[in-house]
């Protein structure tokens, strides 16, 4: 049985990681999440979906904010970061009786919400760092007439992590998804994921997920 949780009002929750994938249904109030999918201002009626090893910082509004967290299947698929559902109360009622049925119903009803234009400089940088060919931070900043130090400071204020570490985290999770979802050789995955070599990828993936690429391959068969 799963029940809604009341989030602490007007609270800034430092960046943290969740090893298990999950969905957050916002039932009331609002909060801002800055993480793997950029910065999202979640409102009542929306759902935020998080893959394995997601990391983010949260800023809870002063409003009474109630959420329901539901576990998602542990696999390498890329979930839509933000979605809406027509009847959140139905999901709550199902979760109280049968969490598995609640997850099935949720995934059958979510309607992805397309992200709008990236606004602030840190959010623009976040979008760039999440791509398969992330830029050098100094070059990206210089192209916008800013110093690397200024851009990095602004980014860390909002996201709770330096941009270089954020880029490395996103790259490791992208590599992990390729490891568990494809049959490509690990050396080939390392190249496609943008690593200098397989050893570099192994260190990065192990740091984020707790297991080496070879162990993950054994685990998924």
SVG drawing of the C-alpha trace seen along z (x, -y; Angstrom):
<svg xmlns="http://www.w3.org/2000/svg" viewBox="-10 -39 51 53">
<polyline fill="none" stroke="black" stroke-width="0.4" points="0.0,0.0 1.4,-3.4 0.1,-6.7 0.7,-10.4 3.4,-12.4 3.3,-16.0 6.5,-17.8 8.1,-20.3 7.0,-23.8 9.5,-26.4 12.4,-23.9 15.5,-23.6 16.5,-19.9 20.2,-19.5 21.0,-17.5 20.6,-13.8 20.4,-10.5 17.7,-7.8 19.0,-4.4 15.5,-3.1 13.3,-4.6 10.1,-6.2 7.3,-8.6 6.1,-11.5 2.5,-12.5 1.9,-16.1 -1.4,-16.1 -1.4,-19.6 0.9,-22.6 4.1,-22.9 7.9,-22.4 10.9,-22.9 13.2,-20.1 16.6,-20.7 18.2,-17.5 18.7,-15.1 16.0,-16.7 16.8,-20.3 14.8,-22.5 11.1,-21.7 8.4,-23.7 6.0,-20.9 2.3,-21.7 -0.7,-19.8 -1.9,-17.3 1.6,-16.7 3.9,-13.7 7.7,-13.7 9.2,-10.4 12.8,-9.5 15.0,-6.7 17.5,-4.7 20.2,-6.7 18.4,-10.0 19.9,-13.0 18.3,-16.3 17.8,-19.2 14.4,-20.3 12.9,-23.5 9.5,-23.1 7.0,-26.0 5.4,-27.6 2.1,-26.1 0.8,-22.8 2.5,-20.4 1.3,-16.7 2.9,-14.1 2.6,-10.3 5.8,-8.4 5.3,-5.2 8.0,-2.7 8.7,-2.3 10.2,0.7 13.9,0.9 15.3,0.9 17.2,-1.4 14.3,-3.1 14.2,-6.9 11.0,-8.1 9.4,-11.4 10.6,-13.8 7.3,-15.5 3.7,-14.4 0.1,-15.0 -2.7,-12.7 -6.4,-13.4 -7.4,-11.8 -4.6,-11.8 -7.1,-10.8 -7.8,-7.6 -4.1,-6.7 -4.1,-7.5 -7.0,-5.2 -5.4,-2.4 -2.1,-2.8 -3.8,-2.4 -5.1,1.0 -2.7,2.3 0.6,0.4 1.3,2.6 -2.2,1.7 -1.5,-2.0 1.7,-2.0 0.1,-0.2 -2.8,-2.7 -0.4,-5.6 1.8,-4.5 -1.3,-4.0 -2.6,-7.5 0.4,-9.8 0.5,-12.4 4.1,-13.7 4.5,-17.5 6.9,-19.0 9.5,-21.2 9.4,-24.9 12.3,-27.0 15.2,-26.9 15.3,-30.2 18.1,-31.1 21.7,-30.6 22.1,-27.6 19.1,-25.9 20.6,-26.5 23.8,-24.9 22.0,-22.0 20.3,-21.3 23.7,-21.4 25.4,-19.1 22.7,-16.5 23.3,-16.0 25.4,-13.2 28.0,-15.8 28.2,-18.1 30.4,-21.2 33.5,-22.3 32.1,-24.6 34.7,-27.3 34.1,-27.5 30.3,-27.5 30.6,-30.4 32.9,-32.4 30.5,-32.1 28.0,-33.9 30.3,-36.5 30.6,-35.1 33.5,-33.6 33.6,-29.9 33.7,-30.9 30.5,-33.0 28.6,-30.3 29.8,-27.6 28.8,-29.5 25.3,-30.3 24.8,-26.7 25.8,-25.2 23.5,-27.7 20.5,-26.2 21.5,-22.6 23.5,-21.9 26.5,-20.5 29.3,-22.0 28.5,-21.8 31.5,-19.5 30.2,-17.0 26.7,-17.3 28.0,-16.5 29.9,-13.5 26.8,-12.2 24.6,-12.5 27.2,-10.8 27.6,-7.9 23.8,-7.3 23.6,-7.5 26.3,-4.9 24.5,-2.7 21.3,-2.7 23.2,-1.6 24.9,1.1 21.7,2.7 19.5,2.0 21.9,3.0 24.1,5.9 26.9,3.8 30.4,4.5 31.4,2.5 34.3,1.0 31.8,-0.1 29.5,-1.5 32.4,-3.5 33.1,-5.1 29.5,-5.9 29.0,-7.3 31.9,-9.7 34.6,-8.1 38.3,-7.9 38.3,-4.2 36.4,-1.4 38.4,-1.7 37.3,-5.4 33.6,-4.3 34.0,-1.5 35.2,-3.9 32.4,-6.4 29.5,-3.9 30.7,-2.1 30.9,-5.4 27.3,-6.3 25.6,-2.9 27.7,-0.9 28.4,1.9 30.8,2.2 29.5,2.5 30.4,6.2 28.4,6.8 25.4,5.0 25.7,7.1 25.7,10.3 22.7,9.0 20.6,8.4 21.6,11.6"/>
</svg>
